[in-house]
């Protein structure tokens, strides 16, 4: 690796650390913004001020914010995200590690469904720009984007779960239970629900970029020579048209892991969205902090990886002076 590439990588690393530090400050500040008092949430109403003060002392809430932040950050760096203040007062790390695979699987499977369908749709639509097929795909993707995810989920539940009975709605089966078929059977419909909007967005974005690429001189020359259209699309046009799509993939994966609350509720999934919502409703601030920090770290790291992948998609982006 050249010295310039090493400097660029080091700068990216420093930027990543800085972003993660800012994200941790924002996550820690959630406890200040939460309207509830953890001492009241734990003891309930009707206790004396001394009893509430004792609970706040045990939780370290009587310490200065700066001291509490660095204590919390130091523990988080070792993998200790604290303990829930709501019964059964389990470890935050254990709860997050239990919920994260559910949300991660739904998000990844949803993106795979969206990507597998979006790429051929976008390529066909772009290559046949202005045709009836192009107009139908455009109208269809616009219609899908106009339907909120909760409504799409409800429609899928009514049609495929309640009416047809093709998919189960509850009793999530984990991959670790050894039943991969059962797991995919439970995961497909929630994944399809979160993937529909991504499918429409990926198709429209990739179609627009492909249309621009297909008008480049080297593409026009290849088509004029009578090269196979599929070869032109896949080998010459798709890769340089994938910048926006790859960026969207990273943004969508990080976003979906923490924003599948409605889908998880509809399908009774024990994922990160359900964990965060339940913890916030109970005033369980260590759980909220730990779960949101995990999602934030995943989001930032994924997008850093996406940024580094640009050099593979287009070698011209490697020529960055630092």
Secondary structure, DSSP 8 states (H G I E B T S, - for coil): --HHHHHHHHHHHHHHHHHHHHHHHHHHTHHHH-SS-HHHHHH-SS--HHHHHHHHHHHTTTS-HHHHHHHHHHHHHTT---B-SSTT--BHHHHHHHHHHHHHHHHHHHHHHHHHHHHHHHHHHHHTTTSHHHHHHHHHHHHHHHS-HHHHHHHHIIIIIIIS--S--S----GGGT-HHHHHHHHHHHHHHHHHHHHHHHHHHHHHHHHHHHTSHHHHHHHHTT--HHHIIIIIIIGGG-HHHHHHHHHHHHHHHH--HHHHHHTT--SHHHHHHHHHHTT-HHHHHHHHHHHHHHHHHHHHHHHHHHHHH-GGGG----
